[in-house]
Amino acid sequence: MINKTQKLHTFHIPVMGLSYTIDSPIKVAHYGISSVISIVDDDLIEKMTAFYSKKFQQPYQEITQKIEDYRAKRITNYLNLVSDIVQKKFQNFKAELSENKETLEQYINMLPNQSEVKKGLQNLLEDGYSFKNKVVDYIESHLTPGAIDVNIMTKVDKENFIKNEPLPLMHNDAHAALRGFANSKLNSSIVLSAGMNPRLYSYFEEFSDFFPDENNFLKKKIILKVSDFRSAMIQGSFLAKKGLWVSEFRIESGLNCGGHAFATEGILLGPILEEFKQKREELISNNFQLMKKALELKNLRVPETPLPLQITVQGGVGTATEHDFLLEHYDLDAIGWGSPFLLVPEATTVDAETRNLLAKAQEKDLYLSHISPLGVPFNTIKGTSNEFYKQQRIDNEKAGSSCPKKFLALSKEYGQEKGICTASKKYQDLKMAELETEKEQLSELNYQNKKKSITEKACLCVGLANSSYLEHGIKIKGEAQGVVICPGPNMAYFNQEISLSKMINHIYGRTNVMPFADRPNVFVKEIQLYIDYLTKEIANQDPLTNAVLKKWHTFKTNLISGVNYYEQLFTHKSFLDTKENASSVLKVWKSKIESIAIPEPEMV
């Protein structure tokens, strides 16, 4: 069994949107809680630097777009500022813990029950608070702030230009973001999501902080967000061949998650976690052997033993029972809790109107949309202000965004050198003009469906950033876009604003902030989502090809295999009241999967 008792917390807060966790470390890191900042939007980051420099009375010098390498420099500057603020808050918090017994007791109550640090602090209190020096020494040697990790979506790597001249690869968006993190003073991790980008992965070799030092210590670590073991093995091997160690594989449910959803071919979370559990040592050994060879060729220091590797999971976890089960049964190191924290103002940055919308959300309000310009399904909620403004422009025959930031201007469908965003007015005008030439050959229903597929794309660059501007009172310039927010389906089961202490107590099973007794467990909910996903795929696919039909058959087979796995698992371990309930629920869903009709290939 992996020893988790030395960790301050067994959960982390994953990245959410562009702005929802942009300042989470400032809010929670001094408590030992790790969180992840998106470093996609350097404009938002520069505004946050100005805001927090003023708030914490730090000097501020604006980095404008006229400055060379401004994107990377903005990111480095903000991350250094966050680091300084977190360290200052952490030092002040430690001083308060040693001076104030009530604060110390509150902090002890915040820690997980199995924490050795919690037990140590409790023992000191029981020995008598007069032993202040002992408390100070213990805090100094055992408490650490939570990690200030960062996230890059690997595919958001737009090429950049100066006066129509393309800049070198190192100035692509994701490359510059990586450089911004690498040049910062942070000792933390970069989370890579949305699949492999070989050119970006190769760029890591330029920065010494990603290689082990003389003490086998990595100043900066790599976390890969993956959907299955195969992806982990492929990406981990690619990096290891460059001498780079993946310190954590962060497994995320393909559909039971917030934001962009990368569905598997029907492989469910339980079987995925089981494969990681069974093959963990194989993964470590494979990556270590490849890493050793690469480091030898580079004439760099070669560790004698593998570096630490963590495996974590996130997506749809909502109860302490699920949290504890996943940790123990699959030997995981931590659990990511995302969407519920959108209702915790002490941890995330969400404007009041949007947070109220989230609190009221029911299952029917949360859906897998096609609003992302990346062309990847995107979990969101009905009734956002962005939805209102977008529909207003459509009704006025002015569909599309002005596209002021262009981070997702990646389409080169029209042969132009510079990419164009599918949510932009420029792109949608071109597509609508094409559609008008076909209108007479289309039924009205077909025409409206094609029109919707063009105009439903949302400006995520602006919509996912606006909430922090609203919450912090920062003026929003340009065309009204409103707020886009990206909760997962799990948001339906949390219906109120929650304090940080209550949320932590909920995670650790000391209280319950979820009033819905009929909520399906994390595994069953994912089964429902995958059935819905496959059913819609079959209903909307045109044209049918043999490859698509083969994919659907594999998808269905994998779903049935997953349910069979849960039937065995729930015989011994059940999230439900009784094993009989677990069995009957799974039989219902298995019957629904078996009843999904996959079309037969057309005979030519």
C-alpha positions in Angstrom: 0.0 0.0 0.0 1.3 3.4 -0.9 2.0 5.7 2.1 -0.3 8.7 1.9 -0.2 9.7 5.5 2.6 12.3 5.1 0.6 14.3 2.6 -1.3 17.3 4.1 -4.3 16.6 1.8 -5.5 13.8 -0.4 -7.2 16.0 -2.9 -6.2 18.8 -5.3 -8.1 21.4 -7.3 -7.7 20.8 -11.1 -7.5 23.6 -13.6 -10.9 25.0 -14.5 -11.4 27.2 -17.5 -9.0 30.1 -18.1 -10.0 32.1 -15.0 -11.8 30.0 -12.4 -8.5 28.8 -10.8 -6.3 31.6 -12.1 -5.7 32.8 -8.5 -6.6 29.6 -6.5 -3.1 29.2 -5.1 -3.3 32.6 -3.6 -6.5 31.6 -1.9 -5.7 28.1 -0.7 -2.0 27.2 -1.0 -1.1 28.3 2.5 -3.5 25.6 3.8 -1.4 23.0 2.0 -4.0 22.6 -0.8 -2.6 22.2 -4.3 -4.3 23.8 -7.3 -3.6 24.4 -11.0 -3.5 27.7 -12.9 -4.2 27.9 -16.7 -1.4 29.8 -18.4 -3.1 30.0 -21.8 -4.4 33.6 -21.6 -1.5 36.0 -21.1 -3.8 39.0 -21.4 -5.8 37.7 -18.4 -2.6 36.9 -16.6 -1.2 40.4 -17.1 -4.4 41.9 -15.6 -4.2 39.5 -12.7 -0.6 40.7 -12.1 -1.7 44.3 -12.0 -4.6 43.4 -9.7 -2.6 41.4 -7.2 0.4 43.7 -7.3 -1.9 46.5 -6.1 -3.7 44.3 -3.6 -0.5 43.1 -1.9 1.4 46.3 -2.4 4.0 44.9 -4.8 5.8 46.9 -7.5 4.2 46.6 -11.0 5.6 47.3 -14.4 3.2 46.5 -17.3 4.5 44.1 -19.9 2.9 45.3 -23.1 2.6 43.4 -26.4 5.4 45.7 -27.8 8.0 44.0 -25.6 9.9 41.1 -27.2 8.7 37.7 -25.9 5.9 39.4 -24.0 3.8 36.3 -23.6 6.4 34.2 -21.8 7.5 37.2 -19.8 4.0 37.9 -18.6 3.5 34.4 -17.5 6.9 34.3 -15.7 6.1 37.6 -13.9 2.7 36.4 -12.7 3.9 33.1 -11.5 6.7 34.7 -9.6 4.2 37.1 -8.0 1.9 34.3 -7.0 4.9 32.4 -5.5 5.9 35.5 -3.5 2.3 36.0 -2.2 1.8 32.4 -1.3 5.1 32.3 0.6 4.2 35.5 2.5 0.7 34.2 3.3 2.2 30.8 4.4 4.7 32.5 6.7 2.0 34.6 8.3 -0.3 31.5 8.6 2.5 29.5 10.4 3.0 32.4 12.8 -0.7 32.6 13.5 -0.9 28.8 14.1 1.9 29.1 16.7 0.3 32.1 18.4 -3.4 31.3 18.3 -4.8 28.1 19.7 -8.2 28.5 18.0 -6.6 28.9 14.6 -4.5 25.8 15.2 -7.5 23.8 16.2 -9.4 24.9 13.1 -6.4 23.9 10.9 -6.2 20.5 12.6 -9.9 20.0 11.9 -9.2 20.8 8.3 -6.7 17.9 7.8 -7.7 14.4 6.8 -8.2 12.0 9.7 -5.4 9.6 8.6 -2.9 12.5 8.4 0.3 12.0 10.5 0.6 15.8 10.6 -2.8 16.0 12.1 -2.0 13.4 14.7 1.3 15.2 15.5 -0.4 18.5 16.0 -3.1 17.0 18.2 -0.5 15.4 20.4 1.2 18.7 20.9 -2.1 20.3 21.9 -2.8 17.5 24.4 0.7 18.0 25.9 -0.3 21.5 26.7 -0.1 24.7 24.7 2.7 26.0 26.9 5.0 24.0 24.7 5.0 26.8 22.1 8.5 26.2 20.9 7.6 22.6 20.1 4.6 23.7 18.1 6.8 26.2 16.2 9.4 23.5 15.5 6.8 21.0 14.4 5.0 23.4 12.1 8.3 24.4 10.5 9.4 20.9 9.8 6.1 19.4 8.7 4.0 22.0 7.0 4.4 23.0 3.4 2.2 25.1 1.1 0.2 23.5 -1.6 1.7 23.3 -5.1 1.3 26.1 -7.5 0.9 24.0 -10.6 0.1 25.2 -14.1 -1.7 23.8 -17.1 -1.2 24.0 -20.9 -3.6 22.6 -23.5 -1.0 21.1 -25.8 -3.0 21.7 -29.0 -3.5 25.4 -28.2 -0.2 26.2 -29.9 -1.0 28.8 -32.5 1.8 30.1 -34.7 2.4 33.8 -34.3 3.5 36.5 -36.7 5.0 40.0 -36.8 3.8 42.0 -39.8 2.8 38.8 -41.7 6.2 37.2 -41.0 5.9 33.9 -39.1 7.9 33.9 -35.8 10.1 30.9 -34.9 8.5 27.8 -33.4 9.5 28.8 -29.9 7.1 31.7 -30.1 4.0 29.5 -30.7 1.5 30.0 -27.9 2.0 26.7 -26.0 5.8 26.9 -26.4 5.9 30.5 -25.0 3.7 29.4 -22.1 6.0 26.5 -21.3 9.0 29.0 -21.4 7.1 31.3 -19.1 6.7 28.5 -16.5 10.3 27.2 -17.0 11.8 30.6 -16.4 9.8 31.2 -13.2 11.0 30.6 -9.7 8.3 28.0 -9.0 9.2 24.5 -7.8 6.1 22.8 -9.1 4.5 20.9 -12.0 3.2 21.6 -15.4 0.0 19.7 -16.4 -0.2 18.8 -20.1 -3.7 18.1 -21.3 -5.5 17.4 -24.6 -3.1 14.9 -26.0 0.5 14.7 -27.4 2.2 17.6 -29.1 5.6 16.2 -30.2 7.2 19.5 -31.0 6.1 21.0 -27.7 7.3 17.9 -25.8 10.7 18.2 -27.5 11.0 21.8 -26.4 11.1 20.6 -22.7 14.7 19.5 -23.4 15.8 23.2 -23.6 15.2 23.7 -19.8 17.5 22.2 -17.2 14.9 22.4 -14.4 13.1 19.4 -15.9 16.1 17.1 -15.5 17.2 15.6 -12.2 19.9 17.5 -10.2 22.8 15.9 -8.2 20.2 14.9 -5.5 17.9 13.4 -8.1 15.5 16.3 -7.5 13.3 17.8 -10.2 12.8 21.5 -9.7 10.0 21.4 -12.2 7.9 18.3 -12.9 5.7 17.0 -15.7 2.1 15.8 -15.1 0.3 14.2 -18.0 -3.5 14.3 -18.0 -4.5 11.0 -19.7 -7.7 9.1 -20.5 -6.3 5.5 -20.4 -3.1 3.4 -19.8 -2.2 3.2 -23.5 -2.0 7.0 -23.7 0.1 7.1 -20.6 2.5 4.5 -22.0 2.9 6.2 -25.4 3.3 9.8 -24.0 5.4 8.7 -21.1 7.8 6.8 -23.4 8.1 9.7 -25.8 9.2 12.0 -23.0 11.4 9.4 -21.3 13.3 8.9 -24.6 14.3 12.6 -24.2 15.5 12.0 -20.6 12.3 13.5 -19.2 10.4 11.9 -16.3 6.7 12.1 -15.9 6.1 12.6 -12.2 2.3 12.1 -12.3 -0.3 10.5 -14.5 -3.5 12.4 -13.9 -6.4 10.1 -15.1 -9.6 11.9 -16.1 -12.9 10.4 -16.9 -13.6 10.8 -20.6 -17.1 12.3 -20.1 -17.8 12.7 -16.4 -15.6 15.9 -16.3 -15.8 19.6 -16.8 -14.8 21.5 -20.0 -13.4 19.6 -22.9 -14.4 15.9 -22.9 -12.1 13.4 -24.5 -14.3 10.3 -24.6 -12.6 6.9 -24.8 -14.0 4.1 -27.1 -16.3 3.1 -24.3 -13.6 2.1 -21.8 -14.9 3.0 -18.4 -13.1 4.6 -15.5 -13.0 1.5 -13.3 -11.3 -0.8 -15.8 -8.9 2.0 -16.7 -7.9 2.5 -13.0 -7.6 -1.3 -12.6 -5.1 -1.4 -15.5 -3.0 1.4 -14.0 -3.0 -0.5 -10.7 -1.9 -3.8 -12.3 0.7 -2.2 -14.6 2.1 0.6 -12.5 5.4 -1.1 -12.0 5.6 -1.8 -15.7 5.0 1.9 -16.5 7.7 2.9 -14.0 10.2 0.4 -15.3 9.6 1.2 -19.0 10.0 4.9 -18.5 13.0 4.6 -16.2 15.0 2.4 -18.6 14.2 4.8 -21.5 15.1 7.8 -19.4 18.4 6.3 -18.3 19.5 5.7 -21.9 18.6 9.2 -22.9 20.4 10.9 -20.0 23.5 8.8 -20.7 23.5 10.0 -24.3 23.2 13.6 -23.1 26.0 13.1 -20.6 23.6 14.1 -17.8 23.4 12.7 -14.3 21.6 9.3 -14.3 19.6 8.4 -11.2 20.2 4.9 -9.8 16.6 4.2 -9.1 13.3 5.5 -10.6 12.1 8.9 -9.5 8.8 9.1 -7.7 5.6 8.5 -9.7 2.1 9.4 -8.6 -1.1 8.3 -10.1 -4.3 10.4 -9.5 -7.8 10.5 -10.8 -10.4 13.2 -11.3 -13.9 13.5 -12.8 -17.3 13.1 -11.1 -16.1 12.2 -7.6 -18.7 13.6 -5.2 -18.7 11.8 -1.8 -16.2 10.8 0.9 -17.0 7.2 0.3 -16.0 7.5 -3.4 -12.9 9.5 -2.5 -11.7 7.0 0.1 -12.6 3.9 -2.1 -10.6 5.2 -5.1 -7.6 6.0 -3.0 -7.5 2.7 -1.2 -8.7 0.2 -3.8 -6.6 1.5 -6.7 -3.6 2.7 -4.7 -4.0 6.3 -5.9 -2.1 9.2 -4.5 -4.8 11.9 -4.6 -8.2 12.7 -6.1 -9.0 15.8 -8.1 -12.2 17.7 -7.0 -13.1 20.2 -9.7 -16.7 21.3 -10.3 -17.9 21.4 -6.7 -15.2 23.9 -5.9 -16.8 26.3 -8.4 -19.3 26.9 -5.5 -16.5 27.7 -3.0 -15.6 31.5 -3.3 -12.7 30.9 -0.9 -11.1 28.6 -3.5 -12.1 29.7 -7.0 -13.0 32.9 -8.8 -16.6 32.9 -10.2 -18.9 35.9 -10.5 -22.0 36.0 -8.4 -24.5 35.6 -11.3 -22.7 32.5 -12.7 -22.2 30.9 -9.3 -25.9 31.3 -8.7 -26.6 29.6 -12.0 -24.4 26.7 -11.0 -26.1 26.3 -7.6 -29.5 26.0 -9.3 -28.4 23.6 -12.0 -30.2 20.3 -12.4 -29.2 17.3 -14.5 -31.2 18.6 -17.5 -29.3 21.9 -17.4 -25.8 20.4 -17.8 -24.9 19.1 -21.2 -22.2 18.0 -23.6 -22.1 20.8 -26.1 -20.4 21.5 -29.5 -19.6 25.1 -28.6 -15.8 24.7 -28.5 -13.9 26.0 -31.6 -11.5 23.1 -31.1 -14.2 20.7 -32.3 -14.0 18.7 -29.1 -17.2 18.1 -27.1 -17.4 20.6 -24.2 -19.3 20.2 -20.9 -21.2 23.3 -20.0 -24.5 24.6 -18.6 -27.6 26.2 -20.1 -28.5 29.8 -19.4 -25.1 31.5 -19.3 -24.7 35.1 -20.2 -22.5 34.1 -23.1 -25.4 32.0 -24.5 -27.6 35.1 -24.3 -25.2 37.4 -26.2 -24.4 34.8 -28.8 -28.1 34.2 -29.6 -28.7 37.9 -29.7 -26.0 38.2 -32.5 -27.5 35.2 -34.3 -31.0 36.7 -34.2 -29.5 40.0 -35.6 -27.8 38.1 -38.4 -24.4 39.1 -37.0 -23.3 35.6 -35.8 -19.7 35.1 -34.6 -17.2 36.8 -32.3 -14.9 39.7 -33.1 -12.1 37.3 -32.0 -9.9 39.7 -30.1 -7.5 37.1 -28.5 -7.2 34.5 -31.3 -5.8 31.7 -29.0 -8.0 29.2 -30.8 -7.5 30.7 -34.3 -6.2 27.3 -35.5 -8.3 26.5 -38.6 -6.6 26.8 -42.0 -9.6 25.5 -43.9 -9.5 28.4 -46.4 -5.8 28.0 -47.2 -4.7 31.2 -45.4 -1.3 31.3 -43.7 -2.7 32.6 -40.4 -5.3 30.5 -38.6 -8.8 31.6 -38.1 -11.2 30.7 -35.2 -14.4 28.8 -36.0 -16.2 31.0 -33.5 -15.2 34.2 -35.3 -17.5 36.3 -37.4 -15.0 36.2 -40.2 -15.2 32.4 -40.3 -18.9 32.1 -39.8 -19.6 34.6 -42.5 -17.7 32.5 -44.9 -19.4 29.3 -43.9 -22.9 30.8 -44.0 -22.2 32.1 -47.5 -21.3 28.6 -48.5 -24.4 27.3 -46.9 -26.6 29.8 -48.7 -25.5 28.4 -52.0 -26.7 24.9 -50.9 -30.0 26.1 -49.4 -32.3 25.2 -52.3 -31.0 21.6 -52.2 -31.6 21.2 -48.5 -34.7 20.6 -46.4 -35.6 23.3 -43.9 -34.6 21.0 -41.0 -31.3 20.1 -42.6 -30.6 23.8 -43.3 -31.3 24.8 -39.7 -29.1 22.0 -38.4 -26.2 23.0 -40.6 -26.7 26.7 -39.6 -26.6 25.7 -35.9 -23.4 23.7 -36.3 -21.8 26.9 -37.7 -23.1 29.5 -35.3 -23.2 27.6 -32.0 -19.4 28.0 -31.6 -18.6 30.3 -28.6 -15.7 32.6 -28.0 -14.1 30.6 -25.2 -11.0 32.9 -25.0 -13.2 35.7 -23.8 -16.0 33.8 -22.2 -13.8 31.7 -20.0 -11.9 34.7 -18.7 -14.7 37.2 -18.1 -15.8 35.8 -14.8 -12.6 36.8 -13.0 -12.9 40.4 -14.4 -16.4 40.6 -13.1 -15.5 39.2 -9.7 -12.5 41.5 -9.3 -14.1 44.6 -10.7 -11.8 44.8 -13.7 -13.3 46.6 -16.7 -14.2 44.4 -19.7 -13.4 46.0 -23.0 -14.7 45.1 -26.4 -17.7 43.2 -27.7 -20.1 41.8 -25.0 -19.4 38.1 -24.8 -20.7 37.3 -21.3 -19.4 34.3 -19.3 -18.8 30.7 -20.4 -18.4 28.2 -17.6 -17.5 24.5 -17.9 -18.9 22.4 -15.0 -19.0 18.6 -15.2 -22.3 16.6 -14.8 -21.5 16.3 -11.1 -22.5 19.9 -10.6 -26.2 18.9 -10.6 -25.8 17.4 -7.1 -24.4 20.5 -5.3 -26.9 23.2 -4.9 -25.5 26.0 -2.6 -22.5 28.2 -2.1 -20.1 26.3 0.2 -17.4 27.5 2.6 -13.9 26.1 2.1 -14.0 24.3 5.5 -17.4 22.7 4.8 -16.1 21.5 1.4 -13.0 20.0 2.9 -15.1 18.3 5.6 -17.4 16.9 2.9 -14.4 15.4 1.1 -13.2 13.8 4.3 -16.6 12.5 5.3 -17.1 14.7 8.4 -20.2 16.5 7.0 -22.4 16.3 3.9 -23.1 19.3 1.6 -24.8 17.1 -1.0 -28.6 16.9 -0.3 -29.4 14.4 -3.2 -29.7 10.9 -1.8 -30.5 9.5 -5.3 -27.3 10.7 -6.9 -25.8 7.8 -9.0 -22.3 6.9 -7.9 -19.3 8.0 -9.9 -19.0 4.8 -11.9 -22.7 4.4 -12.6 -23.0 8.1 -13.7 -20.2 7.6 -16.2 -22.1 4.5 -17.7 -25.1 6.7 -18.2 -23.0 9.4 -19.9 -21.4 6.9 -22.3 -24.7 5.3 -23.2 -26.1 8.8 -24.1 -22.9 9.6 -26.0 -23.0 6.4 -28.1 -26.8 6.7 -28.8 -26.4 10.3 -30.0 -23.4 9.4 -32.1 -25.4 6.7 -33.9 -28.4 9.0 -34.4 -26.4 11.9 -35.8 -23.7 10.1 -37.9 -23.7 10.8 -41.6 -22.4 9.2 -43.7 -22.0 5.7 -42.3 -18.7 4.0 -43.1 -17.4 0.6 -42.2 -14.8 2.2 -40.0 -17.5 4.1 -38.0 -19.6 0.9 -37.6 -16.5 -1.0 -36.4 -15.8 1.8 -33.9 -19.4 1.6 -32.5 -19.2 -2.2 -32.1 -16.0 -1.8 -30.2 -17.5 1.0 -28.1 -20.5 -1.2 -27.2 -18.3 -4.2 -26.4 -16.1 -2.1 -24.2 -19.2 -0.7 -22.3 -20.5 -4.3 -21.6 -17.0 -5.4 -20.5 -16.9 -2.4 -18.1 -20.3 -3.2 -16.6 -19.1 -6.9 -16.2 -16.1 -5.5 -14.3 -18.3 -3.5 -12.0 -20.6 -6.5 -11.3 -17.5 -8.3 -9.9 -16.3 -5.2 -8.1 -19.6 -4.4 -6.5 -19.9 -8.0 -5.2 -17.2 -7.1 -2.8 -17.3 -3.3 -2.6 -20.4 -1.2 -3.1 -21.1 2.5 -3.1 -24.8 1.7 -2.8 -26.8 0.7 0.3 -26.7 -3.0 -0.5 -25.0 -5.4 -2.9 -28.5 -6.3 -4.2 -29.1 -2.6 -5.2 -25.7 -2.5 -6.9 -26.5 -5.6 -8.8 -30.0 -4.5 -10.0 -28.7 -1.0 -11.0 -26.0 -2.6 -13.2 -28.4 -5.0 -14.8 -30.6 -2.1 -15.9 -27.7 -0.3 -17.5 -26.3 -3.5 -19.1 -29.7 -4.2 -20.6 -29.8 -0.6 -22.1 -26.3 -1.1 -23.6 -27.3 -4.4 -25.1 -30.4 -2.8 -26.6 -28.4 -0.1 -28.5 -29.0 -0.9 -32.2 -25.9 -0.4 -34.4 -26.9 -0.1 -38.1 -25.8 -2.9 -40.5 -23.3 -1.9 -43.3 -25.1 -1.0 -46.5 -24.7 -3.6 -49.3 -23.3 -2.2 -52.5 
